[in-house]
């Protein structure tokens, strides 16, 4: 099949780009003709909270990527749509995560489908965004009306999508493993490179930091006196996408300055294995969620997890088998942390993770996409 993927890709950084690059590699390995159309401009600087949108790492192996699309220039949308229409892919595969992209992607999809051949399939990270803004529903509805089928990665997103479209084929296929961040390293190597103490145990909060990810809940939970004097450290590894002051003040309030270790920058692909290789427990104390790429990195590195019972996280991390699913409140997080270390749950949960990770292969995602394509109605535009 001929497939054009539309969304973030190299040289853009982050989980969305890594996912799209890896998915293209999987399709290519299965014999499909795949090309990614990505952005010449993804976000205007005014709208991007981080320090840079770009990676300085090498390009993905054996993936054709064309930088063509300007997210805020309608002439670019039209040109991209006409280009895809002319190339007549069997599938135009669009990655949707933010209503801001609705006008851009919806316009391209409508133009491309005029060739009466291409089916437009969307992989939804979110239908309803974590951080809501006026006009979100209008922008999302414009986009969802342009697609022929969809992949969702959690039941929460499936339920949200039904509020916009219930007349298209949709398949729930979990987020595959993030297996593109290198191989695990020894704990000793990770400790040496990160300059950490071998006598400590480590909780890991990983990824960019925004309010919905609940880092404040984790800091409050970690402040419990029962967790002191255990040689237990909290690593916060990721770039702040909002003001870091309230978090630093919370740490000072609870006198945790020596117990919390910040790596306050975007973690490069070749650094990811260091943090996950030494983590005893990966903690995702989210206040809202759909699914998370962090869980799939943890599965790849075979690490137990603590997640909160929001969105689709409980679908991915079985409570009591791979870790904990708790209410998004500090007290419940604290009790799980104490149970983990007091009862030496690490080995048991690690074995559970090893078994569960088999569910998240990339070929299952490609089969799901092709299955949706086969169930799409004829393109009669």
Long-range contacts (C-beta under 8 A, 24 or more apart in sequence): 1-32, 1-33, 1-89, 1-90, 1-91, 1-370, 1-373, 2-32, 2-33, 2-87, 2-88, 2-89, 2-90, 2-91, 3-27, 3-32, 3-33, 3-34, 3-35, 3-89, 3-90, 3-91, 3-93, 4-34, 4-35, 4-36, 4-37, 4-84, 4-87, 4-89, 4-91, 4-92, 4-93, 5-34, 5-35, 5-36, 5-37, 5-93, 5-94, 5-95, 6-36, 6-37, 6-38, 6-69, 6-80, 6-84, 6-92, 6-93, 6-94, 6-95, 6-105, 6-108, 7-36, 7-38, 7-94, 7-95, 7-96, 8-38, 8-39, 8-42, 8-95, 9-36, 9-38, 9-63, 9-65, 10-38, 10-55, 10-59, 10-60, 10-63, 10-65, 11-54, 11-55, 11-59, 11-67, 12-38, 12-39, 12-42, 12-53, 12-54, 12-55, 13-52, 13-53, 13-54, 13-55, 13-266, 14-208, 15-178, 15-207, 15-293, 16-95, 16-97, 16-125, 17-55, 18-178, 18-180, 18-269, 18-293, 19-95, 19-175, 19-176, 19-178, 19-293, 20-95, 21-60, 21-63, 21-65, 21-180, 22-60, 22-176, 22-178, 22-179, 22-180, 22-362, 23-176, 23-362, 23-365, 23-366, 24-60, 24-63, 24-64, 25-60, 25-61, 25-62, 25-63, 26-362, 26-363, 26-365, 26-366, 27-366, 28-62, 28-63, 30-363, 30-366, 34-63, 34-64, 35-64, 35-65, 35-66, 36-63, 36-64, 36-65, 36-66, 37-66, 37-68, 37-69, 37-80, 37-83, 37-84, 38-65, 38-66, 38-67, 38-68, 38-69, 39-67, 39-68, 39-69, 39-70, 39-71, 40-67, 40-68, 40-69, 40-70, 40-76, 41-69, 41-70, 41-71, 41-72, 41-73, 42-71, 43-71, 44-72, 47-100, 49-241, 49-242, 50-208, 50-239, 50-241, 50-266, 51-239, 51-265, 51-266, 52-266, 55-268, 55-269, 56-268, 57-268, 57-269, 57-270, 60-180, 69-104, 69-108, 71-100, 71-101, 71-104, 72-104, 74-103, 74-107, 77-103, 77-104, 77-107, 77-108, 77-111, 78-107, 78-111, 80-108, 81-107, 81-108, 81-109, 81-110, 81-111, 81-112, 82-111, 84-108, 84-111, 84-112, 84-118, 85-111, 85-112, 85-113, 85-114, 85-115, 85-118, 86-115, 88-115, 88-117, 88-118, 89-118, 90-117, 90-118, 90-119, 90-373, 91-118, 91-119, 91-120, 91-121, 91-369, 91-373, 92-118, 92-119, 92-120, 92-121, 93-121, 93-122, 93-123, 93-369, 94-120, 94-121, 94-122, 94-123, 94-147, 95-122, 95-123, 95-125, 96-122, 96-123, 96-124, 96-125, 96-126, 96-127, 96-143, 97-124, 97-125, 97-126, 98-126, 98-129, 99-129, 99-133, 99-135, 99-136, 99-137, 99-139, 99-140, 99-143, 100-139, 101-143, 102-139, 102-140, 102-141, 102-142, 102-143, 103-139, 103-142, 103-143, 105-143, 105-146, 106-142, 106-143, 106-145, 106-146, 107-146, 109-143, 109-146, 109-147, 110-146, 113-146, 113-148, 113-379, 113-381, 114-381, 115-379, 116-379, 116-380, 116-381, 117-379, 118-379, 119-148, 119-149, 119-373, 119-376, 119-379, 120-146, 120-147, 120-148, 120-149, 121-147, 121-148, 121-149, 121-150, 121-151, 121-369, 121-372, 121-373, 121-376, 122-147, 122-149, 122-150, 122-151, 123-150, 123-151, 123-153, 123-369, 124-150, 124-151, 124-152, 124-153, 124-157, 124-161, 125-153, 125-157, 125-290, 125-291, 126-157, 126-160, 126-290, 127-157, 127-160, 127-161, 127-163, 127-164, 128-160, 130-210, 130-212, 130-288, 130-289, 130-290, 131-210, 131-211, 131-212, 140-164, 148-376, 148-377, 148-379, 149-372, 149-373, 149-375, 149-376, 150-372, 151-365, 151-368, 151-369, 151-372, 153-290, 153-291, 153-312, 154-290, 154-291, 154-311, 154-312, 154-315, 154-316, 155-312, 155-315, 156-289, 156-290, 156-311, 156-312, 157-290, 157-291, 157-312, 168-376, 169-372, 169-375, 169-376, 170-372, 171-368, 171-371, 171-372, 173-364, 173-365, 173-368, 173-369, 174-291, 174-315, 174-316, 174-359, 174-360, 174-364, 175-291, 175-292, 175-293, 175-295, 175-296, 175-316, 175-360, 176-296, 176-360, 176-361, 176-362, 176-364, 176-365, 177-296, 177-299, 177-300, 177-357, 177-360, 177-361, 177-362, 178-293, 178-296, 178-297, 178-300, 179-300, 179-362, 180-269, 181-269, 181-270, 181-272, 181-273, 181-276, 181-297, 181-300, 182-269, 182-270, 182-272, 182-273, 183-273, 184-273, 184-276, 184-277, 184-301, 184-302, 185-273, 185-274, 185-277, 186-277, 187-277, 187-278, 189-274, 189-277, 190-273, 190-274, 190-275, 190-277, 190-278, 191-278, 193-274, 194-263, 194-274, 194-275, 194-278, 196-233, 196-261, 196-278, 197-231, 199-231, 200-231, 200-232, 200-233, 201-230, 201-231, 201-232, 201-233, 201-280, 201-341, 202-232, 202-233, 202-234, 202-235, 202-278, 202-279, 202-280, 203-232, 203-233, 203-234, 203-235, 203-279, 203-280, 203-281, 203-282, 203-283, 203-337, 204-235, 204-237, 204-275, 204-276, 204-279, 204-281, 204-282, 204-283, 204-303, 205-234, 205-235, 205-236, 205-237, 205-238, 205-283, 205-284, 205-285, 206-237, 206-238, 206-267, 206-275, 206-276, 206-282, 206-294, 206-297, 207-237, 207-238, 207-293, 207-294, 208-238, 208-239, 208-240, 208-241, 208-266, 209-236, 209-238, 209-239, 209-240, 209-241, 209-242, 209-244, 209-247, 210-241, 210-242, 211-242, 211-287, 212-286, 212-287, 212-288, 212-289, 213-284, 213-285, 213-286, 213-287, 214-284, 214-285, 214-286, 214-287, 214-308, 214-328, 215-247, 215-285, 216-246, 216-247, 216-250, 217-285, 217-287, 217-308, 217-328, 217-329, 217-330, 217-333, 218-283, 218-285, 218-330, 218-333, 219-247, 219-250, 219-251, 219-254, 219-256, 219-260, 220-250, 220-254, 220-330, 221-285, 221-330, 221-331, 221-333, 221-334, 221-337, 222-254, 222-256, 222-259, 222-260, 222-334, 222-337, 223-254, 223-256, 224-330, 224-334, 224-338, 226-334, 226-338, 227-334, 227-337, 227-338, 228-259, 230-341, 232-259, 232-341, 233-259, 233-260, 233-261, 234-259, 234-260, 234-261, 235-261, 235-263, 235-275, 235-279, 236-260, 236-261, 236-262, 236-263, 236-264, 237-263, 237-267, 237-275, 238-263, 238-264, 238-265, 238-266, 238-267, 239-264, 239-265, 239-266, 240-264, 272-297, 273-301, 276-300, 276-301, 276-303, 277-301, 279-303, 280-304, 280-340, 280-346, 281-305, 281-306, 281-323, 281-337, 281-340, 281-346, 282-306, 282-323, 283-333, 283-337, 284-308, 284-313, 285-328, 285-333, 286-310, 286-311, 286-313, 286-328, 287-328, 289-313, 291-315, 291-316, 292-316, 296-360, 298-353, 299-353, 299-356, 299-357, 299-360, 300-357, 302-350, 302-353, 302-354, 302-357, 303-350, 303-353, 304-340, 304-345, 304-346, 304-349, 304-350, 304-352, 304-353, 305-353, 306-333, 306-336, 306-337, 306-340, 308-333, 318-352, 318-356, 321-349, 321-352, 321-356, 322-349, 322-352, 322-353, 322-356, 323-349, 323-352, 323-353
